């Protein structure tokens, strides 16, 4: 069973200081820039607490780089 999902606004408060605007968060969700992808229920977006913005994921070293360093 996956982790309980939280609202996109609560996730943003935990990830960023200050958190992005609601408009920016909705745009990220629609564009697939949050992984794992949020889901929309009614008018509210929900995301897993461990989700990351795609730019954060892209900045992380690749698996190949980490294996070569080991």
PDB file of N, CA, C and O in Angstrom:
ATOM      1  N   UNK A   1       0.840  -1.184   0.000  1.00  0.00           N
ATOM      2  CA  UNK A   1       0.000   0.000   0.000  1.00  0.00           C
ATOM      3  C   UNK A   1       0.882   1.242   0.000  1.00  0.00           C
ATOM      4  O   UNK A   1       1.843   1.314   0.766  1.00  0.00           O
ATOM      5  N   UNK A   2       0.571   2.218  -0.843  1.00  0.00           N
ATOM      6  CA  UNK A   2       1.383   3.426  -0.932  1.00  0.00           C
ATOM      7  C   UNK A   2       1.091   4.359   0.240  1.00  0.00           C
ATOM      8  O   UNK A   2       0.093   4.211   0.945  1.00  0.00           O
ATOM      9  N   UNK A   3       1.978   5.310   0.425  1.00  0.00           N
ATOM     10  CA  UNK A   3       1.830   6.276   1.508  1.00  0.00           C
ATOM     11  C   UNK A   3       0.578   7.114   1.292  1.00  0.00           C
ATOM     12  O   UNK A   3       0.122   7.302   0.164  1.00  0.00           O
ATOM     13  N   UNK A   4       0.045   7.604   2.375  1.00  0.00           N
ATOM     14  CA  UNK A   4      -1.134   8.450   2.300  1.00  0.00           C
ATOM     15  C   UNK A   4      -0.779   9.748   1.589  1.00  0.00           C
ATOM     16  O   UNK A   4       0.242  10.362   1.900  1.00  0.00           O
ATOM     17  N   UNK A   5      -1.583  10.161   0.668  1.00  0.00           N
ATOM     18  CA  UNK A   5      -1.323  11.377  -0.090  1.00  0.00           C
ATOM     19  C   UNK A   5      -1.765  12.609   0.702  1.00  0.00           C
ATOM     20  O   UNK A   5      -2.703  12.555   1.497  1.00  0.00           O
ATOM     21  N   UNK A   6      -1.069  13.707   0.464  1.00  0.00           N
ATOM     22  CA  UNK A   6      -1.386  14.969   1.113  1.00  0.00           C
ATOM     23  C   UNK A   6      -1.698  16.003   0.040  1.00  0.00           C
ATOM     24  O   UNK A   6      -1.395  15.797  -1.135  1.00  0.00           O
ATOM     25  N   UNK A   7      -2.298  17.104   0.441  1.00  0.00           N
ATOM     26  CA  UNK A   7      -2.633  18.137  -0.536  1.00  0.00           C
ATOM     27  C   UNK A   7      -1.360  18.739  -1.115  1.00  0.00           C
ATOM     28  O   UNK A   7      -0.314  18.750  -0.467  1.00  0.00           O
ATOM     29  N   UNK A   8      -1.458  19.226  -2.311  1.00  0.00           N
ATOM     30  CA  UNK A   8      -0.323  19.830  -2.990  1.00  0.00           C
ATOM     31  C   UNK A   8       0.192  21.043  -2.218  1.00  0.00           C
ATOM     32  O   UNK A   8       1.400  21.270  -2.151  1.00  0.00           O
ATOM     33  N   UNK A   9      -0.719  21.822  -1.635  1.00  0.00           N
ATOM     34  CA  UNK A   9      -0.324  23.002  -0.861  1.00  0.00           C
ATOM     35  C   UNK A   9       0.477  22.605   0.376  1.00  0.00           C
ATOM     36  O   UNK A   9       1.476  23.251   0.692  1.00  0.00           O
ATOM     37  N   UNK A  10       0.061  21.559   1.079  1.00  0.00           N
ATOM     38  CA  UNK A  10       0.787  21.102   2.268  1.00  0.00           C
ATOM     39  C   UNK A  10       2.161  20.557   1.877  1.00  0.00           C
ATOM     40  O   UNK A  10       3.151  20.814   2.563  1.00  0.00           O
ATOM     41  N   UNK A  11       2.221  19.816   0.791  1.00  0.00           N
ATOM     42  CA  UNK A  11       3.498  19.305   0.296  1.00  0.00           C
ATOM     43  C   UNK A  11       4.458  20.455   0.006  1.00  0.00           C
ATOM     44  O   UNK A  11       5.633  20.400   0.370  1.00  0.00           O
ATOM     45  N   UNK A  12       3.947  21.501  -0.658  1.00  0.00           N
ATOM     46  CA  UNK A  12       4.790  22.646  -1.013  1.00  0.00           C
ATOM     47  C   UNK A  12       5.307  23.361   0.229  1.00  0.00           C
ATOM     48  O   UNK A  12       6.453  23.810   0.248  1.00  0.00           O
ATOM     49  N   UNK A  13       4.485  23.473   1.259  1.00  0.00           N
ATOM     50  CA  UNK A  13       4.925  24.102   2.508  1.00  0.00           C
ATOM     51  C   UNK A  13       6.067  23.323   3.136  1.00  0.00           C
ATOM     52  O   UNK A  13       6.970  23.913   3.731  1.00  0.00           O
ATOM     53  N   UNK A  14       6.036  22.015   3.011  1.00  0.00           N
ATOM     54  CA  UNK A  14       7.093  21.171   3.583  1.00  0.00           C
ATOM     55  C   UNK A  14       8.371  21.184   2.740  1.00  0.00           C
ATOM     56  O   UNK A  14       9.466  20.995   3.272  1.00  0.00           O
ATOM     57  N   UNK A  15       8.236  21.408   1.427  1.00  0.00           N
ATOM     58  CA  UNK A  15       9.376  21.327   0.519  1.00  0.00           C
ATOM     59  C   UNK A  15      10.074  22.663   0.283  1.00  0.00           C
ATOM     60  O   UNK A  15      11.283  22.696   0.055  1.00  0.00           O
ATOM     61  N   UNK A  16       9.329  23.759   0.334  1.00  0.00           N
ATOM     62  CA  UNK A  16       9.867  25.056  -0.051  1.00  0.00           C
ATOM     63  C   UNK A  16       9.582  26.109   1.014  1.00  0.00           C
ATOM     64  O   UNK A  16       8.569  26.049   1.710  1.00  0.00           O
ATOM     65  N   UNK A  17      10.494  27.078   1.128  1.00  0.00           N
ATOM     66  CA  UNK A  17      10.288  28.207   2.041  1.00  0.00           C
ATOM     67  C   UNK A  17      10.767  29.465   1.354  1.00  0.00           C
ATOM     68  O   UNK A  17      11.978  29.646   1.223  1.00  0.00           O
ATOM     69  N   UNK A  18       9.912  30.321   0.921  1.00  0.00           N
ATOM     70  CA  UNK A  18       8.447  30.223   0.943  1.00  0.00           C
ATOM     71  C   UNK A  18       7.951  29.283  -0.159  1.00  0.00           C
ATOM     72  O   UNK A  18       8.652  29.022  -1.137  1.00  0.00           O
ATOM     73  N   UNK A  19       6.750  28.792   0.021  1.00  0.00           N
ATOM     74  CA  UNK A  19       6.215  27.851  -0.963  1.00  0.00           C
ATOM     75  C   UNK A  19       5.748  28.600  -2.214  1.00  0.00           C
ATOM     76  O   UNK A  19       5.346  29.761  -2.132  1.00  0.00           O
ATOM     77  N   UNK A  20       5.803  27.935  -3.368  1.00  0.00           N
ATOM     78  CA  UNK A  20       5.317  28.553  -4.612  1.00  0.00           C
ATOM     79  C   UNK A  20       3.820  28.846  -4.516  1.00  0.00           C
ATOM     80  O   UNK A  20       3.121  28.301  -3.662  1.00  0.00           O
ATOM     81  N   UNK A  21       3.349  29.705  -5.394  1.00  0.00           N
ATOM     82  CA  UNK A  21       1.928  30.044  -5.403  1.00  0.00           C
ATOM     83  C   UNK A  21       1.098  28.834  -5.833  1.00  0.00           C
ATOM     84  O   UNK A  21       1.613  27.897  -6.444  1.00  0.00           O
ATOM     85  N   UNK A  22      -0.178  28.871  -5.508  1.00  0.00           N
ATOM     86  CA  UNK A  22      -1.081  27.782  -5.907  1.00  0.00           C
ATOM     87  C   UNK A  22      -1.102  27.622  -7.419  1.00  0.00           C
ATOM     88  O   UNK A  22      -1.166  26.503  -7.927  1.00  0.00           O
ATOM     89  N   UNK A  23      -1.051  28.727  -8.132  1.00  0.00           N
ATOM     90  CA  UNK A  23      -1.066  28.668  -9.603  1.00  0.00           C
ATOM     91  C   UNK A  23       0.157  27.907 -10.124  1.00  0.00           C
ATOM     92  O   UNK A  23       0.041  27.069 -11.018  1.00  0.00           O
ATOM     93  N   UNK A  24       1.319  28.205  -9.559  1.00  0.00           N
ATOM     94  CA  UNK A  24       2.544  27.520  -9.968  1.00  0.00           C
ATOM     95  C   UNK A  24       2.460  26.036  -9.650  1.00  0.00           C
ATOM     96  O   UNK A  24       2.859  25.210 -10.471  1.00  0.00           O
ATOM     97  N   UNK A  25       1.953  25.680  -8.485  1.00  0.00           N
ATOM     98  CA  UNK A  25       1.823  24.276  -8.092  1.00  0.00           C
ATOM     99  C   UNK A  25       0.887  23.518  -9.027  1.00  0.00           C
ATOM    100  O   UNK A  25       1.183  22.393  -9.430  1.00  0.00           O
ATOM    101  N   UNK A  26      -0.229  24.128  -9.367  1.00  0.00           N
ATOM    102  CA  UNK A  26      -1.171  23.483 -10.297  1.00  0.00           C
ATOM    103  C   UNK A  26      -0.538  23.301 -11.673  1.00  0.00           C
ATOM    104  O   UNK A  26      -0.739  22.273 -12.321  1.00  0.00           O
ATOM    105  N   UNK A  27       0.227  24.299 -12.119  1.00  0.00           N
ATOM    106  CA  UNK A  27       0.907  24.195 -13.418  1.00  0.00           C
ATOM    107  C   UNK A  27       1.916  23.061 -13.409  1.00  0.00           C
ATOM    108  O   UNK A  27       1.995  22.297 -14.370  1.00  0.00           O
ATOM    109  N   UNK A  28       2.703  22.939 -12.317  1.00  0.00           N
ATOM    110  CA  UNK A  28       3.659  21.842 -12.194  1.00  0.00           C
ATOM    111  C   UNK A  28       2.945  20.497 -12.249  1.00  0.00           C
ATOM    112  O   UNK A  28       3.396  19.571 -12.923  1.00  0.00           O
ATOM    113  N   UNK A  29       1.815  20.396 -11.527  1.00  0.00           N
ATOM    114  CA  UNK A  29       1.068  19.130 -11.483  1.00  0.00           C
ATOM    115  C   UNK A  29       0.552  18.758 -12.871  1.00  0.00           C
ATOM    116  O   UNK A  29       0.676  17.607 -13.292  1.00  0.00           O
ATOM    117  N   UNK A  30      -0.019  19.713 -13.575  1.00  0.00           N
ATOM    118  CA  UNK A  30      -0.564  19.449 -14.912  1.00  0.00           C
ATOM    119  C   UNK A  30       0.525  19.107 -15.918  1.00  0.00           C
ATOM    120  O   UNK A  30       0.308  18.299 -16.821  1.00  0.00           O
ATOM    121  N   UNK A  31       1.702  19.721 -15.765  1.00  0.00           N
ATOM    122  CA  UNK A  31       2.790  19.525 -16.726  1.00  0.00           C
ATOM    123  C   UNK A  31       3.628  18.295 -16.421  1.00  0.00           C
ATOM    124  O   UNK A  31       4.552  17.981 -17.171  1.00  0.00           O
ATOM    125  N   UNK A  32       3.324  17.592 -15.335  1.00  0.00           N
ATOM    126  CA  UNK A  32       4.083  16.396 -14.993  1.00  0.00           C
ATOM    127  C   UNK A  32       5.450  16.706 -14.414  1.00  0.00           C
ATOM    128  O   UNK A  32       6.370  15.899 -14.541  1.00  0.00           O
ATOM    129  N   UNK A  33       5.602  17.866 -13.778  1.00  0.00           N
ATOM    130  CA  UNK A  33       6.884  18.265 -13.216  1.00  0.00           C
ATOM    131  C   UNK A  33       7.065  17.839 -11.767  1.00  0.00           C
ATOM    132  O   UNK A  33       8.029  18.244 -11.117  1.00  0.00           O
ATOM    133  N   UNK A  34       6.153  17.031 -11.259  1.00  0.00           N
ATOM    134  CA  UNK A  34       6.264  16.481  -9.907  1.00  0.00           C
ATOM    135  C   UNK A  34       6.228  14.964 -10.044  1.00  0.00           C
ATOM    136  O   UNK A  34       5.338  14.411 -10.690  1.00  0.00           O
ATOM    137  N   UNK A  35       7.211  14.292  -9.425  1.00  0.00           N
ATOM    138  CA  UNK A  35       7.255  12.826  -9.479  1.00  0.00           C
ATOM    139  C   UNK A  35       7.316  12.253  -8.078  1.00  0.00           C
ATOM    140  O   UNK A  35       8.048  12.784  -7.243  1.00  0.00           O
ATOM    141  N   UNK A  36       6.580  11.194  -7.783  1.00  0.00           N
ATOM    142  CA  UNK A  36       5.528  10.611  -8.605  1.00  0.00           C
ATOM    143  C   UNK A  36       4.386  11.595  -8.834  1.00  0.00           C
ATOM    144  O   UNK A  36       4.165  12.508  -8.038  1.00  0.00           O
ATOM    145  N   UNK A  37       3.683  11.398  -9.908  1.00  0.00           N
ATOM    146  CA  UNK A  37       2.648  12.335 -10.343  1.00  0.00           C
ATOM    147  C   UNK A  37       1.530  12.494  -9.326  1.00  0.00           C
ATOM    148  O   UNK A  37       1.060  11.516  -8.744  1.00  0.00           O
ATOM    149  N   UNK A  38       1.106  13.748  -9.115  1.00  0.00           N
ATOM    150  CA  UNK A  38      -0.057  13.991  -8.257  1.00  0.00           C
ATOM    151  C   UNK A  38      -1.345  13.526  -8.944  1.00  0.00           C
ATOM    152  O   UNK A  38      -1.379  13.333 -10.159  1.00  0.00           O
ATOM    153  N   UNK A  39      -2.380  13.355  -8.162  1.00  0.00           N
ATOM    154  CA  UNK A  39      -3.690  13.019  -8.724  1.00  0.00           C
ATOM    155  C   UNK A  39      -4.658  14.128  -8.343  1.00  0.00           C
ATOM    156  O   UNK A  39      -4.501  14.778  -7.310  1.00  0.00           O
ATOM    157  N   UNK A  40      -5.644  14.332  -9.175  1.00  0.00           N
ATOM    158  CA  UNK A  40      -6.644  15.363  -8.916  1.00  0.00           C
ATOM    159  C   UNK A  40      -7.948  14.692  -8.521  1.00  0.00           C
ATOM    160  O   UNK A  40      -8.470  13.842  -9.243  1.00  0.00           O
ATOM    161  N   UNK A  41      -8.463  15.085  -7.373  1.00  0.00           N
ATOM    162  CA  UNK A  41      -9.748  14.579  -6.890  1.00  0.00           C
ATOM    163  C   UNK A  41     -10.645  15.791  -6.702  1.00  0.00           C
ATOM    164  O   UNK A  41     -10.423  16.609  -5.809  1.00  0.00           O
ATOM    165  N   UNK A  42     -11.650  15.898  -7.545  1.00  0.00           N
ATOM    166  CA  UNK A  42     -12.478  17.101  -7.522  1.00  0.00           C
ATOM    167  C   UNK A  42     -11.647  18.287  -7.977  1.00  0.00           C
ATOM    168  O   UNK A  42     -11.134  18.295  -9.095  1.00  0.00           O
ATOM    169  N   UNK A  43     -11.511  19.292  -7.118  1.00  0.00           N
ATOM    170  CA  UNK A  43     -10.721  20.471  -7.448  1.00  0.00           C
ATOM    171  C   UNK A  43      -9.372  20.479  -6.745  1.00  0.00           C
ATOM    172  O   UNK A  43      -8.610  21.436  -6.887  1.00  0.00           O
ATOM    173  N   UNK A  44      -9.067  19.439  -5.995  1.00  0.00           N
ATOM    174  CA  UNK A  44      -7.853  19.414  -5.183  1.00  0.00           C
ATOM    175  C   UNK A  44      -6.851  18.413  -5.727  1.00  0.00           C
ATOM    176  O   UNK A  44      -7.211  17.296  -6.098  1.00  0.00           O
ATOM    177  N   UNK A  45      -5.578  18.824  -5.771  1.00  0.00           N
ATOM    178  CA  UNK A  45      -4.480  17.948  -6.173  1.00  0.00           C
ATOM    179  C   UNK A  45      -3.891  17.303  -4.934  1.00  0.00           C
ATOM    180  O   UNK A  45      -3.714  17.961  -3.909  1.00  0.00           O
ATOM    181  N   UNK A  46      -3.583  16.002  -5.026  1.00  0.00           N
ATOM    182  CA  UNK A  46      -2.956  15.266  -3.927  1.00  0.00           C
ATOM    183  C   UNK A  46      -1.670  14.624  -4.425  1.00  0.00           C
ATOM    184  O   UNK A  46      -1.582  14.185  -5.571  1.00  0.00           O
ATOM    185  N   UNK A  47      -0.676  14.577  -3.548  1.00  0.00           N
ATOM    186  CA  UNK A  47       0.637  14.080  -3.922  1.00  0.00           C
ATOM    187  C   UNK A  47       1.205  13.260  -2.771  1.00  0.00           C
ATOM    188  O   UNK A  47       0.840  13.469  -1.615  1.00  0.00           O
ATOM    189  N   UNK A  48       2.099  12.329  -3.088  1.00  0.00           N
ATOM    190  CA  UNK A  48       2.763  11.566  -2.041  1.00  0.00           C
ATOM    191  C   UNK A  48       3.735  12.480  -1.289  1.00  0.00           C
ATOM    192  O   UNK A  48       4.378  13.324  -1.913  1.00  0.00           O
ATOM    193  N   UNK A  49       3.855  12.335   0.010  1.00  0.00           N
ATOM    194  CA  UNK A  49       4.738  13.212   0.793  1.00  0.00           C
ATOM    195  C   UNK A  49       6.189  13.188   0.331  1.00  0.00           C
ATOM    196  O   UNK A  49       6.904  14.173   0.513  1.00  0.00           O
ATOM    197  N   UNK A  50       6.636  12.095  -0.259  1.00  0.00           N
ATOM    198  CA  UNK A  50       8.035  11.980  -0.691  1.00  0.00           C
ATOM    199  C   UNK A  50       8.265  12.486  -2.115  1.00  0.00           C
ATOM    200  O   UNK A  50       9.378  12.379  -2.631  1.00  0.00           O
ATOM    201  N   UNK A  51       7.242  13.030  -2.753  1.00  0.00           N
ATOM    202  CA  UNK A  51       7.365  13.499  -4.134  1.00  0.00           C
ATOM    203  C   UNK A  51       8.376  14.637  -4.238  1.00  0.00           C
ATOM    204  O   UNK A  51       8.661  15.332  -3.263  1.00  0.00           O
ATOM    205  N   UNK A  52       8.909  14.808  -5.445  1.00  0.00           N
ATOM    206  CA  UNK A  52       9.887  15.863  -5.691  1.00  0.00           C
ATOM    207  C   UNK A  52       9.548  16.604  -6.971  1.00  0.00           C
ATOM    208  O   UNK A  52       8.969  16.040  -7.899  1.00  0.00           O
ATOM    209  N   UNK A  53       9.913  17.865  -7.005  1.00  0.00           N
ATOM    210  CA  UNK A  53       9.781  18.654  -8.226  1.00  0.00           C
ATOM    211  C   UNK A  53      10.833  18.146  -9.208  1.00  0.00           C
ATOM    212  O   UNK A  53      11.948  17.823  -8.798  1.00  0.00           O
ATOM    213  N   UNK A  54      10.506  18.071 -10.469  1.00  0.00           N
ATOM    214  CA  UNK A  54      11.367  17.449 -11.474  1.00  0.00           C
ATOM    215  C   UNK A  54      12.740  18.105 -11.551  1.00  0.00           C
ATOM    216  O   UNK A  54      13.718  17.414 -11.838  1.00  0.00           O
ATOM    217  N   UNK A  55      12.857  19.408 -11.308  1.00  0.00           N
ATOM    218  CA  UNK A  55      14.163  20.068 -11.328  1.00  0.00           C
ATOM    219  C   UNK A  55      15.065  19.515 -10.238  1.00  0.00           C
ATOM    220  O   UNK A  55      16.274  19.394 -10.438  1.00  0.00           O
ATOM    221  N   UNK A  56      14.493  19.178  -9.083  1.00  0.00           N
ATOM    222  CA  UNK A  56      15.281  18.602  -7.994  1.00  0.00           C
ATOM    223  C   UNK A  56      15.789  17.221  -8.389  1.00  0.00           C
ATOM    224  O   UNK A  56      16.923  16.862  -8.069  1.00  0.00           O
ATOM    225  N   UNK A  57      14.973  16.455  -9.071  1.00  0.00           N
ATOM    226  CA  UNK A  57      15.344  15.116  -9.505  1.00  0.00           C
ATOM    227  C   UNK A  57      16.432  15.210 -10.571  1.00  0.00           C
ATOM    228  O   UNK A  57      17.384  14.429 -10.563  1.00  0.00           O
ATOM    229  N   UNK A  58      16.292  16.161 -11.483  1.00  0.00           N
ATOM    230  CA  UNK A  58      17.252  16.319 -12.572  1.00  0.00           C
ATOM    231  C   UNK A  58      18.631  16.726 -12.043  1.00  0.00           C
ATOM    232  O   UNK A  58      19.646  16.362 -12.638  1.00  0.00           O
ATOM    233  N   UNK A  59      18.684  17.469 -10.943  1.00  0.00           N
ATOM    234  CA  UNK A  59      19.960  17.899 -10.384  1.00  0.00           C
ATOM    235  C   UNK A  59      20.679  16.794  -9.638  1.00  0.00           C
ATOM    236  O   UNK A  59      21.891  16.876  -9.434  1.00  0.00           O
ATOM    237  N   UNK A  60      19.965  15.772  -9.229  1.00  0.00           N
ATOM    238  CA  UNK A  60      20.582  14.664  -8.489  1.00  0.00           C
ATOM    239  C   UNK A  60      21.510  13.890  -9.426  1.00  0.00           C
ATOM    240  O   UNK A  60      21.213  13.759 -10.614  1.00  0.00           O
ATOM    241  N   UNK A  61      22.611  13.383  -8.915  1.00  0.00           N
ATOM    242  CA  UNK A  61      23.506  12.609  -9.767  1.00  0.00           C
ATOM    243  C   UNK A  61      22.812  11.362 -10.309  1.00  0.00           C
ATOM    244  O   UNK A  61      22.001  10.744  -9.620  1.00  0.00           O
ATOM    245  N   UNK A  62      23.133  11.002 -11.532  1.00  0.00           N
ATOM    246  CA  UNK A  62      22.521   9.830 -12.144  1.00  0.00           C
ATOM    247  C   UNK A  62      23.009   8.558 -11.459  1.00  0.00           C
ATOM    248  O   UNK A  62      24.013   8.584 -10.747  1.00  0.00           O
ATOM    249  N   UNK A  63      22.330   7.479 -11.662  1.00  0.00           N
ATOM    250  CA  UNK A  63      22.709   6.196 -11.092  1.00  0.00           C
ATOM    251  C   UNK A  63      24.082   5.789 -11.583  1.00  0.00           C
ATOM    252  O   UNK A  63      24.900   5.288 -10.811  1.00  0.00           O
ATOM    253  N   UNK A  64      24.339   6.002 -12.868  1.00  0.00           N
ATOM    254  CA  UNK A  64      25.646   5.648 -13.427  1.00  0.00           C
ATOM    255  C   UNK A  64      26.766   6.443 -12.747  1.00  0.00           C
ATOM    256  O   UNK A  64      27.820   5.886 -12.441  1.00  0.00           O
ATOM    257  N   UNK A  65      26.550   7.710 -12.515  1.00  0.00           N
ATOM    258  CA  UNK A  65      27.548   8.542 -11.837  1.00  0.00           C
ATOM    259  C   UNK A  65      27.796   8.056 -10.415  1.00  0.00           C
ATOM    260  O   UNK A  65      28.936   7.997  -9.956  1.00  0.00           O
ATOM    261  N   UNK A  66      26.720   7.713  -9.730  1.00  0.00           N
ATOM    262  CA  UNK A  66      26.875   7.210  -8.344  1.00  0.00           C
ATOM    263  C   UNK A  66      27.599   5.877  -8.308  1.00  0.00           C
ATOM    264  O   UNK A  66      28.402   5.634  -7.408  1.00  0.00           O
ATOM    265  N   UNK A  67      27.323   5.000  -9.288  1.00  0.00           N
ATOM    266  CA  UNK A  67      27.989   3.696  -9.320  1.00  0.00           C
ATOM    267  C   UNK A  67      29.477   3.841  -9.640  1.00  0.00           C
ATOM    268  O   UNK A  67      30.310   3.139  -9.065  1.00  0.00           O
ATOM    269  N   UNK A  68      29.803   4.737 -10.543  1.00  0.00           N
ATOM    270  CA  UNK A  68      31.211   4.967 -10.875  1.00  0.00           C
ATOM    271  C   UNK A  68      31.976   5.527  -9.692  1.00  0.00           C
ATOM    272  O   UNK A  68      33.157   5.224  -9.524  1.00  0.00           O
ATOM    273  N   UNK A  69      31.332   6.331  -8.875  1.00  0.00           N
ATOM    274  CA  UNK A  69      31.989   6.947  -7.717  1.00  0.00           C
ATOM    275  C   UNK A  69      32.203   5.936  -6.589  1.00  0.00           C
ATOM    276  O   UNK A  69      33.081   6.122  -5.746  1.00  0.00           O
ATOM    277  N   UNK A  70      31.414   4.883  -6.573  1.00  0.00           N
ATOM    278  CA  UNK A  70      31.486   3.895  -5.487  1.00  0.00           C
ATOM    279  C   UNK A  70      32.677   2.966  -5.605  1.00  0.00           C
ATOM    280  O   UNK A  70      32.862   2.088  -4.762  1.00  0.00           O
TER     281      UNK A  70
END
